[in-house]
């Protein structure tokens, strides 16, 4: 089937919050569920955006290059230990 490669998530840091698209290829089930759940209405979210790759139709290497744009900087709370 299709492979989840990126999704929106909300990160809260003190009194601030930010929603962004994050690469999700290496996420386990629990992290995916938590990221989906973070897209809460109280943060102005009324949807969750999922980006999927269809094996056999998409060039996995090209998708990986595209996802580099969404990779968070290493010095931010967005960098997850996966």
C-alpha positions as CSV (number, residue, x, y, z in Angstrom):
1,X,0.0,0.0,0.0
2,X,0.9,3.7,0.2
3,X,3.6,4.8,2.5
4,X,3.2,7.8,4.9
5,X,6.1,10.2,4.2
6,X,5.0,13.5,5.8
7,X,2.3,15.0,7.9
8,X,1.2,18.2,9.7
9,X,1.8,18.4,13.4
10,X,1.6,21.1,16.1
11,X,4.5,21.8,18.4
12,X,3.9,23.8,21.6
13,X,6.8,25.6,23.2
14,X,5.9,27.7,26.2
15,X,3.2,30.2,25.2
16,X,3.9,29.7,21.5
17,X,2.7,27.1,19.0
18,X,3.6,26.3,15.4
19,X,2.1,24.0,12.9
20,X,4.2,22.6,10.1
21,X,4.7,19.7,7.7
22,X,7.2,17.2,9.0
23,X,8.8,14.1,7.4
24,X,7.3,11.0,8.9
25,X,8.9,8.0,7.1
26,X,10.7,6.9,10.2
27,X,7.8,7.5,12.6
28,X,6.4,4.6,14.6
29,X,2.6,4.1,15.1
30,X,2.5,6.0,18.4
31,X,4.3,9.0,17.0
32,X,2.0,9.2,14.0
33,X,-1.1,9.0,16.2
34,X,0.3,11.8,18.5
35,X,1.2,14.0,15.5
36,X,-2.3,13.5,14.1
37,X,-3.8,14.4,17.5
38,X,-1.7,17.5,17.8
39,X,-3.7,19.1,14.9
40,X,-6.3,20.3,17.4
41,X,-9.1,22.9,16.8
42,X,-7.8,24.9,19.8
43,X,-4.7,25.7,17.6
44,X,-6.9,26.7,14.7
45,X,-6.5,23.3,12.9
46,X,-9.6,21.9,11.2
47,X,-7.7,19.3,9.2
48,X,-4.6,17.0,9.1
49,X,-2.5,17.0,5.9
50,X,-0.9,13.6,5.1
51,X,1.6,13.1,2.3
52,X,1.8,9.6,0.9
53,X,4.1,7.8,-1.5
54,X,2.7,5.2,-3.8
55,X,5.4,2.5,-4.4
56,X,5.8,1.6,-8.0
57,X,4.6,5.0,-9.2
58,X,6.7,7.4,-7.2
59,X,10.5,7.6,-7.3
60,X,11.4,7.1,-3.7
61,X,14.7,8.9,-4.0
62,X,13.1,12.0,-5.6
63,X,10.5,12.0,-2.8
64,X,13.3,11.9,-0.3
65,X,15.0,14.9,-1.9
66,X,11.7,16.7,-1.9
67,X,11.2,16.0,1.8
68,X,14.5,17.5,2.7
69,X,12.7,20.9,2.4
70,X,10.5,20.0,5.3
71,X,13.3,18.6,7.5
72,X,13.5,20.7,10.7
73,X,16.8,22.4,11.7
74,X,18.8,20.3,14.2
75,X,18.7,23.1,16.8
76,X,14.8,23.2,17.1
77,X,12.3,21.3,19.2
78,X,11.0,19.9,15.9
79,X,14.0,17.6,15.5
80,X,12.6,14.3,16.8
81,X,14.7,11.4,18.0
82,X,13.4,8.7,15.6
